[in-house]
Amino acid sequence: MDYNENRFLNLLDLNDYPVSWWNSLLELGHKIRQNPESYAKACEGKIMGTLFYEPSTRTQMSFQTAMLRLGGTIIGFDNPATSSVAKGENLKDTTKIVSGYADIMVMRHPVEGSAKAAALTADCPIINAGDGGHLHPTQTLTDLFTLKEEKGTLENLTIGFCGDLKNGRTVHSLIKAMICFKGTRFVLISTSALALPAYIKDMLSAGGFDYREVSSLDEAIGELDVLYMTRIQQERFASEEEYLAQKGAFVLDKKKLLGAKSDMIILHPLPRVDEIEIAVDDDKRAMYFKQAKYGMYIRMALILTVIRNLGTPATIVRGRVHENVICSNPNCITHKESYLPHLFEGSSDILTCEYCDNRTLI
């Protein structure tokens, strides 16, 4: 398979790019927020393809709105049942075709590593809008932008992540981003069954970051500058019984907020189910609706940056093909799309899958 190596400024994983590039996006997002009219024709004549293989409200609509506000147009689908995917078309063929029509492509997919797989052969830049429980880099940009606009800094913050830390791609992406800023402390609030994956804990340990795991929101809330709530994601569980065993484990209410700092901010990638009571919406610390609007501005900045190719494209393939090694993650895209080369990094008896970052013993 021929790779589109370094041809486009794809955004598959935010950590593929230096912090200086992130900061340039945040600065551009701030300028757009301050004066959106100045950018109304910045993408005139450009087309964005949106391929949403699973349901989305905020991510899909904020991307579409961002492109329209920049003067561009959109094509795509929000339900694979209305496309040739329903006829059995593979990921490569779908993305190859759409990338021939569009100047930029945004994709959300329930299978981990799908964005990387698409970027290998697409004929336009790919933006990862969420791949299974793996990563969600544009939500991370939204979170960083919200933190910068509301807290004034990305350094020396104590952040509590609460809920489904195992399957929460927004959590994984934001932690990987925040380890790039000095003084960050992490408090991981979850049940043992929904704990943060080992490979991300390894990153924290390797970087010497201060983190601790607790099982109670009350135990941690008083020390937090930021509380990042997440829902227990039913769609990530193998059965309804497993989901119900975890549902409702952590609920933020006004009583719990009595123990929090007056300037703590509450974030949530949304949608919520029952993990934040409606009464909390009226608290000045509740930022999740504002956070969603911030997402539109930072996605405008991202679209503009990618289309103008402002930056050095990230390397797509870092490791090499191991034909006889099978990724141990059952939800990896390599198990769904058999034509894909089995790409891994590492040379010892533990290899890291390039698509989903899962570690596999050989």
C-alpha positions in Angstrom: 0.0 0.0 0.0 1.3 3.5 -0.9 1.2 5.9 1.9 0.4 9.6 1.7 3.5 10.3 3.7 3.8 13.9 4.8 1.6 15.2 2.0 -1.1 16.8 4.1 -1.4 18.6 7.4 -3.6 15.9 9.0 -4.8 16.1 12.6 -5.0 12.5 13.9 -3.4 13.0 17.3 -2.7 16.4 18.7 0.5 15.1 20.2 1.8 14.7 16.6 2.5 18.4 16.7 4.6 20.7 18.9 3.0 22.8 21.6 4.0 25.9 19.6 1.6 24.8 16.9 -1.2 24.3 19.5 -0.6 27.8 20.8 -0.8 29.2 17.3 -4.2 27.6 17.0 -5.3 28.9 20.3 -4.2 32.4 19.4 -6.0 32.2 16.1 -9.1 30.9 17.8 -9.0 33.9 20.2 -8.7 36.3 17.3 -11.7 34.7 15.5 -13.8 34.8 18.6 -13.0 38.5 19.1 -13.8 39.4 15.4 -15.5 36.6 13.5 -16.6 38.9 10.7 -13.0 39.3 9.5 -12.9 35.6 8.6 -16.3 35.3 6.9 -14.7 34.6 3.5 -11.5 32.9 4.5 -12.5 29.5 3.0 -14.7 30.7 0.2 -14.6 28.1 -2.6 -13.4 25.3 -0.3 -15.4 22.1 0.4 -15.3 20.1 3.6 -16.4 16.5 3.7 -18.0 15.2 7.0 -18.1 11.5 7.4 -19.8 10.6 10.7 -20.1 6.9 11.1 -21.7 7.3 14.6 -24.1 9.8 16.1 -22.9 13.3 17.0 -24.4 16.7 17.7 -21.8 19.1 18.9 -18.8 17.9 17.0 -20.6 17.5 13.7 -22.6 20.7 13.9 -19.7 22.8 15.2 -17.5 21.6 12.3 -20.3 22.3 9.8 -21.0 25.7 11.4 -17.3 26.5 11.5 -16.9 25.9 7.8 -20.0 27.8 6.9 -18.9 30.8 9.0 -15.6 30.7 7.1 -17.5 30.9 3.8 -16.9 27.3 2.7 -19.4 24.6 1.9 -20.0 21.0 3.2 -20.8 17.6 1.8 -20.9 14.2 3.5 -23.2 11.9 5.7 -24.2 11.7 9.3 -25.5 8.1 9.0 -23.5 5.4 7.2 -26.9 3.6 6.4 -27.5 6.3 3.8 -24.2 5.8 2.1 -22.5 3.0 0.3 -21.1 1.8 3.6 -24.5 0.1 4.0 -23.6 -1.9 0.9 -20.3 -3.1 2.4 -17.9 -0.5 1.1 -14.7 -0.5 3.0 -13.2 2.5 4.8 -10.5 3.0 2.2 -12.8 3.2 -0.7 -15.3 5.6 1.0 -12.6 8.0 2.2 -10.7 7.8 -1.0 -13.7 8.8 -3.0 -14.9 11.6 -0.7 -11.3 13.0 -0.4 -11.3 13.4 -4.2 -14.4 15.7 -3.9 -13.3 17.7 -0.8 -10.5 20.0 0.2 -10.6 18.7 3.8 -12.3 15.8 5.4 -13.6 15.4 9.0 -14.3 11.8 10.2 -15.9 10.3 13.3 -15.8 6.5 13.5 -16.6 4.0 16.3 -13.5 1.9 15.6 -10.1 2.9 17.1 -7.4 3.9 14.7 -9.9 4.6 11.8 -8.6 8.1 11.2 -5.0 6.9 10.8 -6.2 4.2 8.4 -8.1 6.8 6.3 -5.1 9.2 6.3 -2.8 6.5 4.8 -4.5 6.8 1.4 -6.8 9.9 1.4 -6.3 12.6 -1.2 -6.9 15.5 1.2 -6.2 16.3 4.8 -8.0 14.2 7.5 -9.2 15.6 10.8 -10.0 13.0 13.4 -13.3 13.9 15.0 -13.2 10.8 17.4 -12.2 7.2 16.8 -13.9 4.8 19.2 -12.5 5.1 22.7 -9.1 6.2 21.4 -8.7 9.9 20.7 -10.7 13.1 20.1 -8.1 15.7 19.3 -10.6 18.5 18.3 -12.4 18.1 21.6 -9.0 18.5 23.3 -8.4 21.7 21.3 -11.8 22.8 22.5 -10.9 22.0 26.1 -7.5 23.7 25.9 -9.2 26.8 24.3 -11.8 26.9 27.1 -9.1 26.6 29.8 -7.0 29.3 28.2 -9.9 31.7 27.8 -11.4 31.0 31.2 -8.4 30.4 33.5 -5.9 32.5 31.5 -3.2 29.8 31.6 -2.6 26.1 30.8 0.1 25.8 33.5 0.0 24.8 37.2 -3.6 23.5 37.1 -5.0 20.6 39.2 -7.5 18.8 37.0 -9.9 16.1 38.2 -11.2 13.7 35.6 -14.4 11.9 36.7 -16.5 9.1 35.3 -15.6 6.7 32.5 -11.8 7.1 32.2 -11.3 3.8 30.5 -13.4 4.5 27.4 -13.4 8.3 27.5 -11.4 9.3 24.4 -11.8 13.0 25.4 -10.1 12.2 28.7 -7.2 10.3 27.0 -6.6 13.2 24.6 -6.7 15.9 27.2 -4.4 14.1 29.6 -1.9 13.5 26.7 -2.1 17.3 26.0 -1.8 18.5 29.6 1.4 16.6 30.3 3.0 19.1 28.0 2.4 22.0 30.4 4.4 22.4 33.6 2.8 22.0 37.0 -0.2 20.0 35.9 -1.6 17.7 38.6 -4.1 15.0 37.8 -6.8 13.4 40.0 -8.4 10.4 38.5 -11.9 9.7 39.9 -13.5 6.5 38.7 -14.4 2.9 39.7 -11.8 0.3 39.2 -13.6 -1.1 36.2 -13.5 2.3 34.5 -9.9 3.3 35.4 -7.6 5.1 33.1 -5.8 2.7 30.6 -2.3 1.6 31.6 -0.5 3.1 28.7 -1.7 6.6 29.7 -0.7 6.0 33.3 2.7 5.0 32.0 3.0 8.4 30.3 2.2 10.2 33.5 4.7 8.1 35.5 7.4 8.5 32.8 7.0 12.2 32.8 7.1 12.4 36.6 3.6 13.9 36.8 1.8 14.1 40.1 -1.4 12.0 39.8 -3.6 9.9 42.1 -6.6 7.7 41.8 -9.6 8.0 44.0 -13.1 6.4 44.0 -15.0 9.4 45.5 -15.8 12.8 44.0 -16.3 14.2 47.5 -12.7 13.2 48.4 -11.1 15.2 45.6 -13.4 18.1 44.7 -11.9 20.6 47.1 -8.4 20.6 45.6 -9.5 21.0 41.9 -9.0 24.0 39.6 -10.9 22.1 36.9 -13.4 19.3 37.2 -13.8 17.4 33.9 -17.0 15.3 34.1 -17.8 12.5 31.7 -20.7 10.2 31.1 -20.7 6.5 31.5 -20.8 5.5 27.8 -23.4 2.8 27.2 -22.2 2.3 23.6 -18.7 1.3 24.8 -20.0 -1.7 26.9 -20.4 -5.2 25.7 -23.7 -5.7 27.4 -26.5 -3.6 29.1 -25.7 -5.4 32.4 -22.1 -4.2 32.4 -23.4 -0.6 31.7 -26.0 -0.7 34.4 -23.4 -1.9 37.0 -21.5 1.4 36.4 -24.3 3.8 35.6 -24.8 6.5 38.2 -21.5 5.9 40.0 -20.6 9.6 40.0 -23.2 12.4 40.0 -22.3 16.1 40.5 -24.9 18.0 42.4 -25.1 21.4 44.2 -24.3 19.7 47.6 -21.0 18.4 46.3 -20.1 21.8 44.9 -20.2 23.3 48.4 -16.8 21.7 48.9 -15.3 23.1 45.7 -13.2 26.2 45.1 -15.1 29.3 44.1 -13.1 29.7 40.9 -13.1 26.0 39.9 -14.6 25.5 36.5 -16.7 22.5 35.4 -16.2 21.0 32.0 -18.0 18.2 30.2 -17.6 17.1 26.5 -21.3 16.4 26.4 -23.8 14.8 26.0 -24.6 14.3 29.6 -27.0 11.7 30.9 -27.4 11.9 34.7 -23.8 12.7 35.9 -24.5 16.5 36.3 -27.8 17.5 37.9 -29.7 20.2 35.9 -29.6 22.5 38.9 -25.8 22.8 38.5 -26.3 24.6 35.2 -27.1 27.8 37.1 -23.8 27.8 39.0 -21.3 30.3 37.6 -18.6 27.6 37.6 -20.6 25.5 35.0 -18.8 26.1 31.7 -19.9 23.1 29.6 -22.4 25.0 27.4 -19.9 27.8 26.8 -17.2 25.2 26.2 -19.4 23.8 23.3 -19.5 27.2 21.7 -15.8 27.7 22.2 -15.5 24.5 20.1 -16.8 26.3 17.0 -14.2 29.0 17.2 -11.2 26.7 17.7 -12.5 24.4 14.8 -12.7 27.5 12.6 -9.0 28.1 13.5 -8.2 24.5 12.8 -9.9 24.3 9.4 -8.2 27.5 8.3 -4.8 26.3 9.5 -5.1 22.9 7.8 -6.4 24.3 4.5 -3.7 26.9 4.4 -1.2 24.1 5.4 0.3 26.3 8.2 2.8 24.0 9.8 5.0 21.0 9.1 2.9 17.9 8.3 3.2 15.1 10.9 4.8 11.8 10.0 2.0 9.3 9.3 4.0 6.0 9.5 6.6 6.0 12.3 7.2 2.2 12.8 7.2 -0.7 10.4 5.0 -3.5 9.2 4.9 -6.7 11.3 2.9 -9.0 9.0 2.4 -11.8 11.5 1.6 -9.6 14.6 -2.1 -9.1 15.4 -3.1 -6.1 17.5 -4.5 -7.3 20.8 -7.2 -4.6 20.9 -10.4 -6.2 19.5 -11.8 -2.8 18.5 -8.7 -1.8 16.5 -9.4 -0.9 12.9 -7.0 -3.6 11.7 -9.6 -6.2 12.7 -12.3 -4.6 10.7 -10.3 -3.7 7.5 -8.2 -6.7 6.6 -6.3 -4.9 3.8 -4.5 -2.6 6.3 -0.8 -3.2 6.9 0.0 -4.2 10.5 2.0 -1.2 11.6 3.8 -1.2 15.0 6.4 0.8 16.8 9.0 -0.8 19.0 11.5 -3.6 18.7 11.4 -5.5 21.9 8.8 -8.1 22.9 6.2 -5.3 23.4 5.0 -3.5 20.3 2.7 -0.5 20.1 0.0 -0.5 17.4 0.2 2.7 15.3 -3.5 2.8 14.7 -4.9 2.5 18.3 -1.8 2.8 20.6 -2.5 -0.5 22.2 0.4 -2.5 23.4 0.8 -6.0 22.2 3.1 -8.8 23.4 4.9 -10.8 20.9 
